[in-house]
C-alpha cells in the first residue's frame, strides 16, 4: 500500500510542475504607456501565452521576432497580428514555436 501512496504523490507533484510551467503571464504596461515588450525562451514545438486587459473598441497589435525565425503568433500563423477588441477583459496572445528551442521577443500594443 505504501508504494501506491508514494507513486501517487510523485505523479501529483509532476502534474503540478507541468501545469505551472505552462501558466499564462500577464503583460504589464508601464504607467502612461500603451505597449510593452516581453522576452523569453520557447521549447521545440512549444507555446507561451500572455494576456492583458483591454476595453471594447481598442486595437490590440502584437509582433514577435525570434532568433530562429520560426516563432509565430498562433491566431495568424504570422509574426504580426492585430484585431479590434470586441469583449472587455483579458485578451490573449500566444506564440508558437514551429522549430527548435529558441529565444523570442513579443511586443504587444493596446490603443
N, CA, C and O atoms as a GROMACS GRO file, in nm:
protein
  444
    1UNK      N    1   0.082  -0.120   0.000
    1UNK     CA    2   0.000   0.000   0.000
    1UNK      C    3   0.086   0.127   0.000
    1UNK      O    4   0.050   0.226  -0.064
    2UNK      N    5   0.200   0.124   0.071
    2UNK     CA    6   0.287   0.240   0.077
    2UNK      C    7   0.342   0.276  -0.060
    2UNK      O    8   0.359   0.394  -0.091
    3UNK      N    9   0.370   0.175  -0.143
    3UNK     CA   10   0.426   0.202  -0.276
    3UNK      C   11   0.326   0.279  -0.361
    3UNK      O   12   0.364   0.366  -0.439
    4UNK      N   13   0.197   0.247  -0.346
    4UNK     CA   14   0.095   0.318  -0.423
    4UNK      C   15   0.084   0.463  -0.378
    4UNK      O   16   0.064   0.553  -0.460
    5UNK      N   17   0.096   0.487  -0.249
    5UNK     CA   18   0.091   0.624  -0.196
    5UNK      C   19   0.208   0.706  -0.247
    5UNK      O   20   0.190   0.820  -0.288
    6UNK      N   21   0.327   0.647  -0.246
    6UNK     CA   22   0.444   0.718  -0.297
    6UNK      C   23   0.430   0.745  -0.446
    6UNK      O   24   0.463   0.854  -0.492
    7UNK      N   25   0.382   0.647  -0.521
    7UNK     CA   26   0.363   0.662  -0.664
    7UNK      C   27   0.264   0.775  -0.693
    7UNK      O   28   0.289   0.860  -0.778
    8UNK      N   29   0.151   0.776  -0.621
    8UNK     CA   30   0.051   0.881  -0.639
    8UNK      C   31   0.110   1.019  -0.607
    8UNK      O   32   0.084   1.116  -0.678
    9UNK      N   33   0.188   1.027  -0.501
    9UNK     CA   34   0.249   1.155  -0.462
    9UNK      C   35   0.344   1.205  -0.570
    9UNK      O   36   0.346   1.324  -0.601
   10UNK      N   37   0.423   1.115  -0.627
   10UNK     CA   38   0.516   1.154  -0.733
   10UNK      C   39   0.439   1.204  -0.856
   10UNK      O   40   0.476   1.305  -0.914
   11UNK      N   41   0.334   1.133  -0.894
   11UNK     CA   42   0.253   1.173  -1.010
   11UNK      C   43   0.189   1.310  -0.984
   11UNK      O   44   0.186   1.394  -1.074
   12UNK      N   45   0.138   1.332  -0.864
   12UNK     CA   46   0.075   1.461  -0.831
   12UNK      C   47   0.175   1.575  -0.841
   12UNK      O   48   0.142   1.680  -0.895
   13UNK      N   49   0.295   1.557  -0.790
   13UNK     CA   50   0.398   1.661  -0.796
   13UNK      C   51   0.435   1.689  -0.942
   13UNK      O   52   0.448   1.805  -0.981
   14UNK      N   53   0.454   1.585  -1.021
   14UNK     CA   54   0.489   1.603  -1.162
   14UNK      C   55   0.378   1.678  -1.237
   14UNK      O   56   0.408   1.764  -1.320
   15UNK      N   57   0.252   1.647  -1.208
   15UNK     CA   58   0.142   1.716  -1.274
   15UNK      C   59   0.141   1.864  -1.235
   15UNK      O   60   0.118   1.949  -1.321
   16UNK      N   61   0.164   1.895  -1.108
   16UNK     CA   62   0.167   2.034  -1.064
   16UNK      C   63   0.279   2.112  -1.132
   16UNK      O   64   0.258   2.224  -1.177
   17UNK      N   65   0.397   2.053  -1.141
   17UNK     CA   66   0.510   2.118  -1.206
   17UNK      C   67   0.479   2.141  -1.353
   17UNK      O   68   0.511   2.247  -1.407
   18UNK      N   69   0.419   2.045  -1.418
   18UNK     CA   70   0.385   2.056  -1.560
   18UNK      C   71   0.284   2.169  -1.583
   18UNK      O   72   0.300   2.247  -1.677
   19UNK      N   73   0.181   2.179  -1.500
   19UNK     CA   74   0.081   2.285  -1.514
   19UNK      C   75   0.146   2.421  -1.488
   19UNK      O   76   0.120   2.516  -1.562
   20UNK      N   77   0.229   2.433  -1.385
   20UNK     CA   78   0.294   2.560  -1.353
   20UNK      C   79   0.384   2.606  -1.466
   20UNK      O   80   0.399   2.726  -1.487
   21UNK      N   81   0.444   2.514  -1.538
   21UNK     CA   82   0.535   2.550  -1.647
   21UNK      C   83   0.460   2.614  -1.762
   21UNK      O   84   0.519   2.688  -1.842
   22UNK      N   85   0.330   2.588  -1.773
   22UNK     CA   86   0.252   2.641  -1.885
   22UNK      C   87   0.157   2.753  -1.843
   22UNK      O   88   0.066   2.786  -1.918
   23UNK      N   89   0.178   2.810  -1.727
   23UNK     CA   90   0.092   2.917  -1.680
   23UNK      C   91   0.106   3.040  -1.769
   23UNK      O   92   0.216   3.074  -1.813
   24UNK      N   93  -0.008   3.105  -1.794
   24UNK     CA   94  -0.005   3.228  -1.874
   24UNK      C   95   0.056   3.341  -1.792
   24UNK      O   96   0.051   3.339  -1.669
   25UNK      N   97   0.112   3.439  -1.861
   25UNK     CA   98   0.179   3.551  -1.796
   25UNK      C   99   0.110   3.682  -1.833
   25UNK      O  100   0.084   3.708  -1.950
   26UNK      N  101   0.080   3.763  -1.732
   26UNK     CA  102   0.018   3.894  -1.758
   26UNK      C  103   0.123   3.990  -1.811
   26UNK      O  104   0.234   3.998  -1.759
   27UNK      N  105   0.086   4.063  -1.914
   27UNK     CA  106   0.170   4.170  -1.968
   27UNK      C  107   0.136   4.297  -1.891
   27UNK      O  108   0.020   4.336  -1.883
   28UNK      N  109   0.236   4.360  -1.837
   28UNK     CA  110   0.214   4.483  -1.760
   28UNK      C  111   0.272   4.601  -1.839
   28UNK      O  112   0.387   4.598  -1.882
   29UNK      N  113   0.190   4.703  -1.855
   29UNK     CA  114   0.231   4.823  -1.926
   29UNK      C  115   0.281   4.925  -1.825
   29UNK      O  116   0.219   4.945  -1.721
   30UNK      N  117   0.391   4.990  -1.856
   30UNK     CA  118   0.441   5.097  -1.770
   30UNK      C  119   0.338   5.210  -1.768
   30UNK      O  120   0.264   5.229  -1.865
   31UNK      N  121   0.333   5.282  -1.660
   31UNK     CA  122   0.236   5.390  -1.644
   31UNK      C  123   0.245   5.487  -1.763
   31UNK      O  124   0.353   5.536  -1.796
   32UNK      N  125   0.130   5.513  -1.825
   32UNK     CA  126   0.124   5.605  -1.938
   32UNK      C  127   0.164   5.545  -2.072
   32UNK      O  128   0.162   5.615  -2.173
   33UNK      N  129   0.200   5.418  -2.075
   33UNK     CA  130   0.243   5.352  -2.199
   33UNK      C  131   0.132   5.264  -2.254
   33UNK      O  132   0.049   5.212  -2.178
   34UNK      N  133   0.130   5.247  -2.385
   34UNK     CA  134   0.030   5.162  -2.449
   34UNK      C  135   0.090   5.036  -2.510
   34UNK      O  136   0.020   4.957  -2.572
   35UNK      N  137   0.221   5.018  -2.492
   35UNK     CA  138   0.284   4.896  -2.543
   35UNK      C  139   0.387   4.845  -2.442
   35UNK      O  140   0.438   4.918  -2.358
   36UNK      N  141   0.415   4.716  -2.455
   36UNK     CA  142   0.514   4.652  -2.369
   36UNK      C  143   0.581   4.540  -2.448
   36UNK      O  144   0.520   4.479  -2.535
   37UNK      N  145   0.706   4.514  -2.416
   37UNK     CA  146   0.781   4.407  -2.481
   37UNK      C  147   0.824   4.306  -2.375
   37UNK      O  148   0.875   4.343  -2.269
   38UNK      N  149   0.802   4.179  -2.406
   38UNK     CA  150   0.846   4.071  -2.319
   38UNK      C  151   0.938   3.980  -2.399
   38UNK      O  152   0.923   3.966  -2.520
   39UNK      N  153   1.033   3.920  -2.331
   39UNK     CA  154   1.122   3.826  -2.397
   39UNK      C  155   1.118   3.694  -2.323
   39UNK      O  156   1.083   3.688  -2.205
   40UNK      N  157   1.154   3.589  -2.394
   40UNK     CA  158   1.154   3.459  -2.330
   40UNK      C  159   1.218   3.354  -2.417
   40UNK      O  160   1.277   3.382  -2.521
   41UNK      N  161   1.203   3.233  -2.371
   41UNK     CA  162   1.255   3.116  -2.442
   41UNK      C  163   1.138   3.020  -2.460
   41UNK      O  164   1.058   3.001  -2.368
   42UNK      N  165   1.129   2.961  -2.577
   42UNK     CA  166   1.022   2.866  -2.605
   42UNK      C  167   1.083   2.736  -2.656
   42UNK      O  168   1.174   2.737  -2.740
   43UNK      N  169   1.033   2.625  -2.606
   43UNK     CA  170   1.086   2.493  -2.639
   43UNK      C  171   1.052   2.454  -2.782
   43UNK      O  172   0.967   2.516  -2.846
   44UNK      N  173   1.116   2.352  -2.830
   44UNK     CA  174   1.088   2.294  -2.960
   44UNK      C  175   0.940   2.258  -2.968
   44UNK      O  176   0.891   2.177  -2.889
   45UNK      N  177   0.868   2.318  -3.061
   45UNK     CA  178   0.726   2.291  -3.077
   45UNK      C  179   0.640   2.347  -2.964
   45UNK      O  180   0.523   2.310  -2.953
   46UNK      N  181   0.694   2.435  -2.880
   46UNK     CA  182   0.624   2.485  -2.763
   46UNK      C  183   0.535   2.606  -2.789
   46UNK      O  184   0.537   2.665  -2.897
   47UNK      N  185   0.459   2.640  -2.688
   47UNK     CA  186   0.369   2.757  -2.691
   47UNK      C  187   0.384   2.831  -2.560
   47UNK      O  188   0.393   2.770  -2.453
   48UNK      N  189   0.386   2.965  -2.568
   48UNK     CA  190   0.387   3.051  -2.450
   48UNK      C  191   0.276   3.154  -2.470
   48UNK      O  192   0.266   3.216  -2.575
   49UNK      N  193   0.191   3.170  -2.366
   49UNK     CA  194   0.077   3.262  -2.377
   49UNK      C  195   0.088   3.377  -2.278
   49UNK      O  196   0.138   3.362  -2.166
   50UNK      N  197   0.038   3.492  -2.322
   50UNK     CA  198   0.036   3.614  -2.242
   50UNK      C  199  -0.105   3.672  -2.248
   50UNK      O  200  -0.182   3.642  -2.340
   51UNK      N  201  -0.139   3.756  -2.149
   51UNK     CA  202  -0.268   3.824  -2.154
   51UNK      C  203  -0.256   3.963  -2.096
   51UNK      O  204  -0.168   3.992  -2.015
   52UNK      N  205  -0.347   4.049  -2.141
   52UNK     CA  206  -0.353   4.188  -2.094
   52UNK      C  207  -0.497   4.235  -2.103
   52UNK      O  208  -0.572   4.192  -2.190
   53UNK      N  209  -0.535   4.322  -2.014
   53UNK     CA  210  -0.671   4.375  -2.014
   53UNK      C  211  -0.690   4.480  -2.121
   53UNK      O  212  -0.599   4.559  -2.150
   54UNK      N  213  -0.811   4.481  -2.180
   54UNK     CA  214  -0.844   4.580  -2.282
   54UNK      C  215  -0.994   4.608  -2.278
   54UNK      O  216  -1.072   4.530  -2.224
   55UNK      N  217  -1.032   4.722  -2.338
   55UNK     CA  218  -1.172   4.761  -2.346
   55UNK      C  219  -1.224   4.743  -2.488
   55UNK      O  220  -1.147   4.741  -2.585
   56UNK      N  221  -1.354   4.729  -2.499
   56UNK     CA  222  -1.419   4.717  -2.630
   56UNK      C  223  -1.381   4.838  -2.716
   56UNK      O  224  -1.383   4.951  -2.668
   57UNK      N  225  -1.346   4.813  -2.841
   57UNK     CA  226  -1.311   4.920  -2.934
   57UNK      C  227  -1.162   4.949  -2.942
   57UNK      O  228  -1.117   5.014  -3.036
   58UNK      N  229  -1.086   4.902  -2.846
   58UNK     CA  230  -0.941   4.921  -2.856
   58UNK      C  231  -0.884   4.825  -2.959
   58UNK      O  232  -0.945   4.724  -2.993
   59UNK      N  233  -0.766   4.858  -3.009
   59UNK     CA  234  -0.699   4.773  -3.108
   59UNK      C  235  -0.576   4.710  -3.043
   59UNK      O  236  -0.491   4.780  -2.989
   60UNK      N  237  -0.569   4.578  -3.048
   60UNK     CA  238  -0.454   4.506  -2.996
   60UNK      C  239  -0.366   4.468  -3.114
   60UNK      O  240  -0.412   4.410  -3.212
   61UNK      N  241  -0.238   4.502  -3.102
   61UNK     CA  242  -0.140   4.467  -3.205
   61UNK      C  243  -0.027   4.390  -3.137
   61UNK      O  244   0.021   4.430  -3.031
   62UNK      N  245   0.015   4.281  -3.199
   62UNK     CA  246   0.124   4.200  -3.144
   62UNK      C  247   0.223   4.169  -3.255
   62UNK      O  248   0.185   4.139  -3.369
   63UNK      N  249   0.351   4.176  -3.221
   63UNK     CA  250   0.459   4.144  -3.315
   63UNK      C  251   0.561   4.060  -3.242
   63UNK      O  252   0.601   4.092  -3.130
   64UNK      N  253   0.603   3.950  -3.304
   64UNK     CA  254   0.702   3.861  -3.244
   64UNK      C  255   0.821   3.845  -3.337
   64UNK      O  256   0.806   3.842  -3.459
   65UNK      N  257   0.939   3.835  -3.278
   65UNK     CA  258   1.059   3.804  -3.355
   65UNK      C  259   1.137   3.700  -3.275
   65UNK      O  260   1.128   3.695  -3.152
   66UNK      N  261   1.212   3.618  -3.347
   66UNK     CA  262   1.288   3.514  -3.279
   66UNK      C  263   1.421   3.492  -3.349
   66UNK      O  264   1.438   3.528  -3.466
   67UNK      N  265   1.514   3.434  -3.278
   67UNK     CA  266   1.645   3.405  -3.336
   67UNK      C  267   1.632   3.308  -3.453
   67UNK      O  268   1.705   3.319  -3.551
   68UNK      N  269   1.540   3.213  -3.441
   68UNK     CA  270   1.525   3.110  -3.545
   68UNK      C  271   1.437   3.154  -3.661
   68UNK      O  272   1.445   3.099  -3.770
   69UNK      N  273   1.352   3.254  -3.636
   69UNK     CA  274   1.255   3.295  -3.738
   69UNK      C  275   1.138   3.200  -3.750
   69UNK      O  276   1.059   3.210  -3.844
   70UNK      N  277   1.125   3.106  -3.656
   70UNK     CA  278   1.021   3.004  -3.661
   70UNK      C  279   0.910   3.025  -3.557
   70UNK      O  280   0.823   2.939  -3.542
   71UNK      N  281   0.913   3.138  -3.486
   71UNK     CA  282   0.811   3.165  -3.385
   71UNK      C  283   0.705   3.255  -3.447
   71UNK      O  284   0.736   3.358  -3.506
   72UNK      N  285   0.577   3.214  -3.432
   72UNK     CA  286   0.464   3.288  -3.489
   72UNK      C  287   0.358   3.311  -3.383
   72UNK      O  288   0.359   3.249  -3.278
   73UNK      N  289   0.266   3.401  -3.413
   73UNK     CA  290   0.152   3.428  -3.326
   73UNK      C  291   0.042   3.332  -3.367
   73UNK      O  292   0.004   3.328  -3.484
   74UNK      N  293  -0.010   3.255  -3.273
   74UNK     CA  294  -0.096   3.142  -3.307
   74UNK      C  295  -0.223   3.179  -3.383
   74UNK      O  296  -0.266   3.102  -3.469
   75UNK      N  297  -0.281   3.291  -3.355
   75UNK     CA  298  -0.405   3.326  -3.424
   75UNK      C  299  -0.385   3.341  -3.574
   75UNK      O  300  -0.474   3.309  -3.653
   76UNK      N  301  -0.270   3.388  -3.612
   76UNK     CA  302  -0.247   3.423  -3.752
   76UNK      C  303  -0.148   3.332  -3.824
   76UNK      O  304  -0.153   3.321  -3.946
   77UNK      N  305  -0.060   3.268  -3.750
   77UNK     CA  306   0.047   3.191  -3.814
   77UNK      C  307   0.153   3.284  -3.871
   77UNK      O  308   0.243   3.238  -3.942
   78UNK      N  309   0.145   3.412  -3.841
   78UNK     CA  310   0.238   3.514  -3.890
   78UNK      C  311   0.316   3.572  -3.772
   78UNK      O  312   0.292   3.536  -3.657
   79UNK      N  313   0.410   3.660  -3.801
   79UNK     CA  314   0.487   3.723  -3.694
   79UNK      C  315   0.424   3.853  -3.644
   79UNK      O  316   0.474   3.913  -3.550
   80UNK      N  317   0.315   3.896  -3.706
   80UNK     CA  318   0.242   4.012  -3.655
   80UNK      C  319   0.092   3.985  -3.668
   80UNK      O  320   0.047   3.910  -3.754
   81UNK      N  321   0.016   4.048  -3.578
   81UNK     CA  322  -0.127   4.021  -3.571
   81UNK      C  323  -0.194   4.143  -3.509
   81UNK      O  324  -0.137   4.206  -3.420
   82UNK      N  325  -0.312   4.176  -3.555
   82UNK     CA  326  -0.387   4.288  -3.497
   82UNK      C  327  -0.536   4.258  -3.505
   82UNK      O  328  -0.584   4.196  -3.600
   83UNK      N  329  -0.609   4.304  -3.404
   83UNK     CA  330  -0.755   4.292  -3.408
   83UNK      C  331  -0.818   4.395  -3.317
   83UNK      O  332  -0.755   4.446  -3.224
   84UNK      N  333  -0.945   4.425  -3.346
   84UNK     CA  334  -1.022   4.517  -3.264
   84UNK      C  335  -1.089   4.438  -3.153
   84UNK      O  336  -1.155   4.337  -3.180
   85UNK      N  337  -1.073   4.482  -3.030
   85UNK     CA  338  -1.127   4.412  -2.914
   85UNK      C  339  -1.279   4.424  -2.915
   85UNK      O  340  -1.335   4.533  -2.925
   86UNK      N  341  -1.345   4.308  -2.905
   86UNK     CA  342  -1.492   4.304  -2.907
   86UNK      C  343  -1.552   4.271  -2.771
   86UNK      O  344  -1.672   4.292  -2.750
   87UNK      N  345  -1.470   4.219  -2.679
   87UNK     CA  346  -1.518   4.181  -2.546
   87UNK      C  347  -1.422   4.238  -2.443
   87UNK      O  348  -1.302   4.212  -2.448
   88UNK      N  349  -1.475   4.314  -2.347
   88UNK     CA  350  -1.392   4.374  -2.243
   88UNK      C  351  -1.329   4.265  -2.156
   88UNK      O  352  -1.391   4.162  -2.127
   89UNK      N  353  -1.205   4.289  -2.116
   89UNK     CA  354  -1.137   4.197  -2.026
   89UNK      C  355  -1.004   4.152  -2.082
   89UNK      O  356  -0.946   4.217  -2.169
   90UNK      N  357  -0.957   4.041  -2.030
   90UNK     CA  358  -0.826   3.992  -2.070
   90UNK      C  359  -0.827   3.940  -2.214
   90UNK      O  360  -0.916   3.865  -2.255
   91UNK      N  361  -0.726   3.983  -2.289
   91UNK     CA  362  -0.705   3.940  -2.427
   91UNK      C  363  -0.579   3.856  -2.430
   91UNK      O  364  -0.478   3.893  -2.368
   92UNK      N  365  -0.583   3.744  -2.499
   92UNK     CA  366  -0.470   3.651  -2.501
   92UNK      C  367  -0.392   3.657  -2.632
   92UNK      O  368  -0.450   3.673  -2.739
   93UNK      N  369  -0.262   3.644  -2.620
   93UNK     CA  370  -0.172   3.632  -2.735
   93UNK      C  371  -0.076   3.519  -2.702
   93UNK      O  372  -0.006   3.523  -2.600
   94UNK      N  373  -0.072   3.419  -2.788
   94UNK     CA  374   0.020   3.306  -2.768
   94UNK      C  375   0.119   3.302  -2.882
   94UNK      O  376   0.086   3.333  -2.997
   95UNK      N  377   0.240   3.265  -2.850
   95UNK     CA  378   0.341   3.245  -2.954
   95UNK      C  379   0.370   3.096  -2.963
   95UNK      O  380   0.387   3.028  -2.862
   96UNK      N  381   0.375   3.047  -3.086
   96UNK     CA  382   0.403   2.906  -3.114
   96UNK      C  383   0.538   2.895  -3.182
   96UNK      O  384   0.572   2.974  -3.269
   97UNK      N  385   0.614   2.795  -3.140
   97UNK     CA  386   0.744   2.772  -3.199
   97UNK      C  387   0.733   2.656  -3.298
   97UNK      O  388   0.702   2.543  -3.260
   98UNK      N  389   0.758   2.684  -3.424
   98UNK     CA  390   0.749   2.583  -3.528
   98UNK      C  391   0.884   2.518  -3.556
   98UNK      O  392   0.897   2.439  -3.649
   99UNK      N  393   0.984   2.552  -3.475
   99UNK     CA  394   1.119   2.497  -3.495
   99UNK      C  395   1.179   2.453  -3.363
   99UNK      O  396   1.108   2.425  -3.267
  100UNK      N  397   1.312   2.448  -3.358
  100UNK     CA  398   1.384   2.409  -3.238
  100UNK      C  399   1.377   2.518  -3.132
  100UNK      O  400   1.342   2.632  -3.161
  101UNK      N  401   1.412   2.482  -3.009
  101UNK     CA  402   1.410   2.576  -2.896
  101UNK      C  403   1.484   2.704  -2.933
  101UNK      O  404   1.590   2.701  -2.995
  102UNK      N  405   1.425   2.817  -2.895
  102UNK     CA  406   1.482   2.946  -2.933
  102UNK      C  407   1.435   3.054  -2.837
  102UNK      O  408   1.347   3.031  -2.754
  103UNK      N  409   1.494   3.172  -2.848
  103UNK     CA  410   1.450   3.288  -2.772
  103UNK      C  411   1.363   3.374  -2.863
  103UNK      O  412   1.373   3.366  -2.985
  104UNK      N  413   1.278   3.457  -2.803
  104UNK     CA  414   1.189   3.543  -2.880
  104UNK      C  415   1.165   3.674  -2.805
  104UNK      O  416   1.194   3.687  -2.686
  105UNK      N  417   1.112   3.769  -2.880
  105UNK     CA  418   1.071   3.898  -2.825
  105UNK      C  419   0.931   3.926  -2.877
  105UNK      O  420   0.907   3.920  -2.997
  106UNK      N  421   0.838   3.957  -2.786
  106UNK     CA  422   0.700   3.984  -2.823
  106UNK      C  423   0.664   4.125  -2.776
  106UNK      O  424   0.679   4.158  -2.659
  107UNK      N  425   0.617   4.207  -2.870
  107UNK     CA  426   0.569   4.342  -2.836
  107UNK      C  427   0.419   4.345  -2.856
  107UNK      O  428   0.368   4.311  -2.963
  108UNK      N  429   0.348   4.388  -2.750
  108UNK     CA  430   0.203   4.399  -2.754
  108UNK      C  431   0.166   4.544  -2.731
  108UNK      O  432   0.218   4.610  -2.640
  109UNK      N  433   0.075   4.593  -2.814
  109UNK     CA  434   0.026   4.730  -2.801
  109UNK      C  435  -0.126   4.727  -2.795
  109UNK      O  436  -0.190   4.654  -2.870
  110UNK      N  437  -0.182   4.806  -2.704
  110UNK     CA  438  -0.328   4.820  -2.696
  110UNK      C  439  -0.357   4.969  -2.694
  110UNK      O  440  -0.317   5.040  -2.602
  111UNK      N  441  -0.428   5.015  -2.797
  111UNK     CA  442  -0.461   5.158  -2.809
  111UNK      C  443  -0.609   5.176  -2.832
  111UNK      O  444  -0.657   5.289  -2.844
   0.00000   0.00000   0.00000
